[in-house]
Amino acid sequence: MSLKEQLMADYKTAMKEHDVTTKETVNLVRAAIKQHEVDQKVALEDDADIVPIIKKQLKMRRDALADFEKAGRTDLLDGYKKEIEVLERYLPEEMSEEEILAAVEKIADEEGIERSMKSMGVMMKTAMSKLHGKADGSLVSKMVKEYLSK
């Protein structure tokens, strides 16, 4: 079952079970996918094309969560946390810090990248091209810095 089909099935299930949070979150994701299709004049069928849209929705909610915490809006925190949980169900499992660090070390050895902070740009570019979609960019950056500063 493709991600689009899964979203539709989960939307229908949420409607039947009166799960408002899941229904609204899935509906927003489906709308974002549809908007992307209309804007780009393409039909997204491949899951690899849909995952970045879901990640963008997730990032928007995480950013809003931080803003709500700063503003003391605890009434909105729980709803957004539930939405984040719903969105995370549709994303593939990401690499752990240990796996990223091992991949960074392997990439540095293969590419012959010098182990100094001067190599940060080259290392990040290479690491992100090889780990794209498998790991969070901020986590990769953290692991690259850790590796290069040793």
N, C-alpha and C positions, 0 to 999 in steps of 0.2 A: 504494500500500500504506500503510495507516494505521500509526501508531507502535506500536499494540498488536500488529498483525499482524507488524510488523518485529521486535519483541521476541520474539515466539513463534518466528518463523523463525530468528532468531539463536540462540535457546535450543536449538532442535533441532540446528542446525549445530554449536554448541559441544559438545553431547553426542556427536555423531557423531565430531567431531575430538578429543575428550577434552581440550578447552580448559577446564580447571577454573575459572580466574579469570573468564572470560567467562560461563560457565554459571551460576556462583554469583551474580555481579553482576546479570546479567539476571534471574535468578530472584528476587533480593531486590527489584528494581524492580517486577517483575510482582506480587509479594506486596504491595508498598506500594500499587500501583494498586488491587488487589483489596480491600485493607483500607480504602482511601479510599471505594471504591464501597459497601462494606458499611456503613461508618460514616455516610456521607451518604445512603444509600439511593438512589443514582443509578447509571446505567451510563455510564461514560466512553467515548465513541466518538470525540470530537473531540480531535485532537492538541494543541490549545491548552489543553485541560484536563489533559493528561498531562504536558506540559512542566514545569509547576511542581513536580510530584511528583518528576520526575527531577532538577530543580534542587535540591530539598530533599535528596535522597539524595547529590548531588554535594557540597553544602555540608557535610553531616555528615562525609563522608570527608575533605574539605579541613581541617575543624576538627580531626578526629582526627589527621590528618597532622602538623599543627602541634604537637599534644600529644605525639605519638610522638617528634618531633624534640627537644622540650624534655626528655623523659624518657630520651632516648638509646636508644630502641627501634628500632635500625636494621633489626632482623629483620622488623619489621612495615611499614616504610616502602615497600619495593619492591612488596609486595602491594597496598597502598592506592593507590600511584601507578598501578599497572596497572588497578585498579578505576576510578580517575578517568578514565583514557584510554577505557575501555569506555563509561562514562556520557557522556562528551563527544561520542561518536559520534551520540547520539540528540538532541542539542540543536541548535537552529538557530544559524546563524552570528550572533554578536553584533557590534554596532557597535564600531569602533575608537575610540581616544581622540579622534582628529581629527574623526571623524564626529559624535561626541557633542558636542564643543566647538562645531562648526558648528551642530548642532541647538539647542544651548543659546543661542547667539547669535541664531538665528532666532526662537526662542521668546520671548526677551527683547524683541526688536524688535516682534514681533506683539502681545505682551501689554502692552507699554509698561512693563516692569518696570525700576525704577531700578537702576543698577549700583553697589550697595553691599552690604556684608555684612548690612545690616538686611533686605534682600530675600531672604535665603537660604531661609526657610521657604516663601514664596510661589513662589519660583523652583523649589525642589525638588518641591513639590506639582505644579506645572504640568508640569515636565520629566518627572517619573515617570509622570504620566498619559498623556503623549504618547509616551514611550519604553518603556512597560511591555512586557516580553517581548523587546525588541530590544536592551537594554543592561543590564549589571549595575548594580545600585543604588549600590554603593560607588564604581564608576567614574563614574557620573553625578554623585554627590556631589563627587567630586574635581574634575571638570571644571567644575561649577557654582561651587565655591569659587575655582578658578583664574580663571574668567571674572569673577566679582564682585570679586575682589581686584585686578584690573588697573586 
